[in-house]
Structures are given as structure tokens and as C-alpha cells.
Amino acid sequence: MRPYATALFLLLCMSPCCTAPSSPPNKHTDPVVQIPPASTSAPASKIAASLPPSSQSSTSSSAPTSKLTSAPAGVQAATPTSLTLSNKTGASAIVNVSFGSDSVINATNWPFCAATSPLVCSFTMAANEDKMMPSSGYLNATLAINGPVGCGSTKAELNLNNPAWYDVADVSLVDGYSNKISITANGTILGPPNGKEGNEKVFGLYPLGCDICTARQSPPCGIPAGGPGCHGGTQYAPVPPCQYQGPSKGGGGAVVVTALPN
């Protein structure tokens, strides 16, 4: 290779275009569709796949992507995402928490949460209580209300303030259904489930056993594979999406997880 060609090759591979993005911290096998920067020419159908239905209706092939999100993707958030838990069940509720092994925040940072290990804890919320949670660092956590974080429970799955990625959140019935939970992320509502069934069109929610959003490929907890009830579209472009992705790397904004009466 000639010297000037070698130099050009090295220069190009030092640019961000030659660097593979870090993978999103995803608890399921269905990946989040990233909202591309305004300078890309990604088709509108790919952009709309990562937005709630109310935003998709205004998407056109000529619309700049900067119109589709509150901040261009890839912009580092100036302040961390805040997390609030809200108990609207009408009675006291036990919040069970399971932290991911890579979570900077865990049970040791939540002294009010009775821990059985640094990655597992629980606490009680009074009826109609709102609780601001410590969340200034990277938080990878799964929450269940009045049941274990496992088979048979509705779960709120949160990946917030990861400096290498975007906020990701969803309501999950992959392991089963127990109660109604909604998540409000920067004004966008995820869930709540309509019940155990009938969630094919609920934004930000994995229906019962649908481990890839659009199908029950290898469902856990004894749930049979295949069958109706999952979202439409394809695995990489589900309709509607089963997850919310924030607009800025590193977080920024507000997330509220609400336990609702059945």
C-alpha cells in the first residue's frame, strides 16, 4: 500500500464511523432501534420503530430526524435521569428489586431497601406514596410489586444513566403477569398492560412470554413458544416497539414507575 493511501486509511479508521457502537443493556433478545443522528439518511420506517405511536403518525421520508426526538441521538446528557416510584394501588405495596451485576447503583446505595445480597433487596411503600430513588449513577434494575422478580410477575425493567448508552425502559410480561405497572419516561407512557392478555398494541411492553417482542421464541417460566399475542412487525422493527429508548447518551430527564390497581 502506498504511503499516502496508508495514511488515508488510518485517518478514516480513527473516525467514529469505524467504531462499533456499544451494545444496549437489554434484558431480552429483541434489540432497541436506535434513533439515528440528524445527519444520517436512515429510512423513516426505521426511525418510527423506536418512537411511540403518537409520534409515528407525523413521520415522513423527508422529515429531519431532529424533529422526532427532544435531543439528537448521541448527545451526552448534562444531568442524570431521575427515578421516582409511585404507589397508586390503594394499599401498601412491597417493591422487590433485582440489580444487574454491572449496575453502579445497587442495594448498598439504597439503605431503605432490606438486602439479602448487594443485588437483591425489597422495601415497602405506603398507599399513594411517591418516592424519589437515588439514581445519580448507572442503574440497571428490575422491579416487581408484591411478588418476586421472576416467574409470574409483571416487571419494570430499567437501564438508566449508562454513560455509554441511552436510557432503556420497558414493562415486561415475559415471565408472567401479576399486576398493572406503567412507566412514564420523559412524558412517554409505557404500558400499562390490559391484563394477562390483549397487549399486542401496547407501546413499551413485552406481552406474555414474548421474549423477542414479536414472538415467543424461547419463553421462560414454562410458557409455550409460538402462538398469537405478541407485537406485530418484525423482530428488528416491532409494531409498536416493546421498549423505550431515551434521546441522549448517559441519560437525562425523568422516569416514573407507577404501580396501579388491577
C-alpha positions as CSV (number, residue, x, y, z in Angstrom):
1,M,0.0,0.0,0.0
2,R,1.4,3.5,-0.9
3,P,2.3,5.8,2.0
4,Y,-0.4,8.3,1.2
5,A,-3.1,5.6,0.9
6,T,-1.9,4.1,4.3
7,A,-2.2,7.5,5.9
8,L,-5.7,8.0,4.5
9,F,-6.9,4.6,5.7
10,L,-5.6,5.2,9.2
11,L,-7.3,8.6,9.3
12,L,-10.6,7.2,8.3
13,C,-10.5,4.4,10.8
14,M,-9.8,6.9,13.6
15,S,-13.2,8.5,12.9
16,P,-16.4,7.4,14.8
17,C,-17.8,5.8,11.7
18,C,-15.2,2.9,12.1
19,T,-16.1,2.4,15.7
20,A,-18.8,-0.2,16.5
21,P,-21.3,1.2,19.0
22,S,-21.5,-0.4,22.4
23,S,-24.4,-2.8,22.7
24,P,-27.5,-1.6,24.6
25,P,-28.0,-3.2,28.0
26,N,-31.0,-5.3,27.0
27,K,-32.6,-8.0,29.2
28,H,-34.4,-9.5,26.2
29,T,-33.2,-10.6,22.8
30,D,-35.1,-8.0,20.9
31,P,-32.8,-5.0,20.4
32,V,-33.7,-1.4,20.7
33,V,-33.9,0.5,17.4
34,Q,-31.6,3.5,17.9
35,I,-32.8,6.9,16.7
36,P,-30.0,8.0,14.3
37,P,-28.4,11.5,14.3
38,A,-30.0,14.1,12.1
39,S,-27.0,13.8,9.7
40,T,-27.9,10.2,8.7
41,S,-30.2,9.2,5.9
42,A,-31.9,6.2,7.7
43,P,-35.4,5.5,6.3
44,A,-38.3,6.9,8.3
45,S,-39.7,3.5,8.9
46,K,-36.6,2.6,11.0
47,I,-36.8,5.8,12.9
48,A,-40.5,5.4,13.6
49,A,-39.9,2.0,15.0
50,S,-38.3,3.4,18.1
51,L,-41.0,6.0,18.8
52,P,-44.4,5.8,20.4
53,P,-47.4,5.5,18.0
54,S,-48.4,9.2,18.6
55,S,-45.0,10.2,17.1
56,Q,-45.0,7.8,14.2
57,S,-48.0,9.3,12.5
58,S,-46.1,12.5,11.7
59,T,-43.0,10.7,10.3
60,S,-42.3,11.2,6.6
61,S,-39.3,10.3,4.5
62,S,-38.3,13.9,4.2
63,A,-38.7,14.8,7.9
64,P,-35.4,15.5,9.6
65,T,-34.8,13.2,12.4
66,S,-34.1,16.1,14.8
67,K,-37.8,16.7,14.7
68,L,-38.5,13.2,16.1
69,T,-36.7,13.4,19.4
70,S,-36.1,16.0,22.1
71,A,-32.3,15.9,21.5
72,P,-30.1,14.5,18.7
73,A,-29.1,10.9,19.5
74,G,-25.5,10.7,20.7
75,V,-25.6,14.0,22.6
76,Q,-24.3,13.4,26.2
77,A,-26.9,14.3,28.8
78,A,-25.9,17.2,31.1
79,T,-27.8,15.9,34.1
80,P,-28.7,12.3,35.1
81,T,-32.1,10.8,34.7
82,S,-34.2,11.0,37.9
83,L,-36.3,7.9,39.0
84,T,-39.5,8.1,41.0
85,L,-41.6,5.2,42.2
86,S,-45.3,5.9,42.7
87,N,-47.7,3.6,44.5
88,K,-51.3,4.1,43.3
89,T,-52.6,0.6,44.2
90,G,-54.7,2.0,47.1
91,A,-52.8,-0.1,49.7
92,S,-49.2,-0.5,50.9
93,A,-47.0,-2.4,48.4
94,I,-43.8,-4.3,48.6
95,V,-41.3,-3.4,46.0
96,N,-38.8,-6.2,45.1
97,V,-35.7,-5.1,43.3
98,S,-33.1,-7.1,41.4
99,F,-30.0,-5.2,40.3
100,G,-27.9,-6.2,37.3
101,S,-24.3,-7.2,38.1
102,D,-23.0,-4.2,36.1
103,S,-25.2,-1.7,37.9
104,V,-23.2,1.0,39.7
105,I,-26.2,1.6,42.0
106,N,-27.2,-1.5,44.0
107,A,-28.7,-2.3,47.3
108,T,-25.8,-0.8,49.2
109,N,-26.8,2.6,47.8
110,W,-30.4,2.2,48.9
111,P,-30.2,2.0,52.8
112,F,-34.1,1.9,53.0
113,C,-34.1,-1.4,50.9
114,A,-33.7,-4.5,53.0
115,A,-31.0,-6.5,51.2
116,T,-30.5,-10.2,51.0
117,S,-27.4,-9.6,48.8
118,P,-25.9,-6.5,47.2
119,L,-28.0,-7.3,44.1
120,V,-31.4,-8.1,45.7
121,C,-33.5,-6.1,48.2
122,S,-37.1,-5.1,49.0
123,F,-38.9,-2.2,50.7
124,T,-42.5,-1.2,51.5
125,M,-44.3,1.8,50.1
126,A,-47.4,3.3,51.7
127,A,-50.6,3.8,49.7
128,N,-50.3,6.8,47.4
129,E,-46.6,7.3,48.3
130,D,-44.2,8.8,45.8
131,K,-40.6,8.0,46.4
132,M,-37.6,9.6,44.7
133,M,-34.9,7.0,44.3
134,P,-31.1,7.6,44.4
135,S,-30.1,7.3,40.7
136,S,-27.2,9.5,40.1
137,G,-25.1,6.7,38.7
138,Y,-25.7,3.9,36.2
139,L,-28.8,1.9,37.3
140,N,-29.6,-1.5,35.8
141,A,-32.6,-2.8,37.8
142,T,-35.7,-4.9,37.5
143,L,-38.7,-4.1,39.9
144,A,-41.7,-6.2,40.7
145,I,-44.6,-5.2,43.0
146,N,-45.9,-7.6,45.7
147,G,-44.2,-10.5,44.1
148,P,-40.7,-11.9,43.3
149,V,-38.6,-10.6,40.4
150,G,-39.2,-13.8,38.4
151,C,-41.9,-16.2,37.1
152,G,-45.4,-15.0,37.5
153,S,-44.7,-11.3,38.0
154,T,-45.1,-8.1,36.0
155,K,-41.8,-6.3,35.9
156,A,-40.5,-2.8,35.3
157,E,-37.1,-3.1,33.6
158,L,-34.8,0.0,33.8
159,N,-31.4,0.8,32.4
160,L,-30.7,4.5,33.3
161,N,-27.7,6.8,33.2
162,N,-25.4,4.4,31.4
163,P,-22.6,6.8,30.2
164,A,-22.0,4.5,27.1
165,W,-25.7,4.2,26.0
166,Y,-29.2,5.6,26.1
167,D,-31.8,5.1,28.7
168,V,-33.8,2.0,28.0
169,A,-37.1,1.0,29.8
170,D,-39.9,-1.4,29.4
171,V,-42.8,-3.1,31.2
172,S,-42.3,-6.9,30.9
173,L,-44.7,-9.8,31.0
174,V,-42.1,-12.1,29.6
175,D,-42.0,-14.1,32.9
176,G,-45.8,-13.8,33.6
177,Y,-48.4,-11.3,34.7
178,S,-49.4,-10.3,38.2
179,N,-50.5,-6.6,38.3
180,K,-50.5,-3.4,36.3
181,I,-47.4,-1.2,36.1
182,S,-46.8,1.8,33.9
183,I,-43.6,3.7,33.2
184,T,-43.6,7.4,32.2
185,A,-40.3,8.3,30.5
186,N,-39.8,11.9,29.6
187,G,-43.6,12.2,29.1
188,T,-43.9,9.0,27.1
189,I,-46.1,6.3,28.7
190,L,-45.1,2.7,28.5
191,G,-47.9,0.2,29.4
192,P,-49.8,-0.4,31.5
193,P,-50.8,-4.0,30.5
194,N,-54.5,-4.5,29.8
195,G,-54.2,-7.7,31.8
196,K,-52.5,-11.0,31.2
197,E,-53.7,-11.0,27.5
198,G,-54.6,-8.3,25.0
199,N,-51.4,-6.4,24.9
200,E,-50.5,-6.7,21.2
201,K,-50.7,-2.9,20.7
202,V,-49.4,-1.6,24.0
203,F,-46.3,0.6,23.5
204,G,-43.2,-0.1,25.6
205,L,-44.5,-3.5,26.8
206,Y,-43.4,-7.1,26.2
207,P,-46.6,-9.2,26.1
208,L,-46.9,-12.5,27.9
209,G,-43.9,-14.7,27.1
210,C,-42.9,-12.6,24.1
211,D,-39.1,-12.7,24.6
212,I,-38.4,-11.1,21.2
213,C,-41.4,-8.8,21.3
214,T,-42.9,-10.2,18.1
215,A,-42.8,-13.9,19.1
216,R,-42.3,-16.4,21.9
217,Q,-39.0,-17.7,20.6
218,S,-37.7,-19.3,23.9
219,P,-40.1,-18.1,26.6
220,P,-39.2,-18.8,30.2
221,C,-41.3,-20.0,33.1
222,G,-43.0,-22.8,31.3
223,I,-44.8,-20.5,28.8
224,P,-45.1,-22.3,25.5
225,A,-43.3,-21.0,22.4
226,G,-45.2,-19.5,19.4
227,G,-48.8,-18.5,19.3
228,P,-50.6,-15.2,19.0
229,G,-50.5,-12.3,21.4
230,C,-47.1,-10.7,20.6
231,H,-46.5,-7.4,18.8
232,G,-46.7,-7.1,15.0
233,G,-43.9,-6.2,12.6
234,T,-40.5,-8.0,12.7
235,Q,-38.0,-8.7,15.4
236,Y,-35.9,-5.6,14.4
237,A,-38.9,-3.4,13.6
238,P,-41.7,-4.3,16.0
239,V,-45.1,-2.5,15.8
240,P,-45.3,-0.9,18.3
241,P,-41.9,-1.1,19.9
242,C,-41.6,-3.1,23.2
243,Q,-39.0,-0.7,24.6
244,Y,-38.4,3.0,25.1
245,Q,-35.1,4.5,24.3
246,G,-34.1,7.9,25.6
247,P,-32.8,10.7,23.3
248,S,-29.4,11.2,24.9
249,K,-26.4,9.0,25.8
250,G,-25.8,9.0,29.5
251,G,-29.4,9.6,30.4
252,G,-31.2,12.9,31.2
253,G,-34.8,13.6,32.0
254,A,-37.3,11.9,34.4
255,V,-38.6,8.3,34.7
256,V,-41.6,7.4,36.9
257,V,-42.6,3.8,37.6
258,T,-46.2,3.6,38.8
259,A,-47.9,0.6,40.5
260,L,-51.6,0.7,39.5
261,P,-54.7,-1.1,40.9
262,N,-55.8,-4.1,38.8
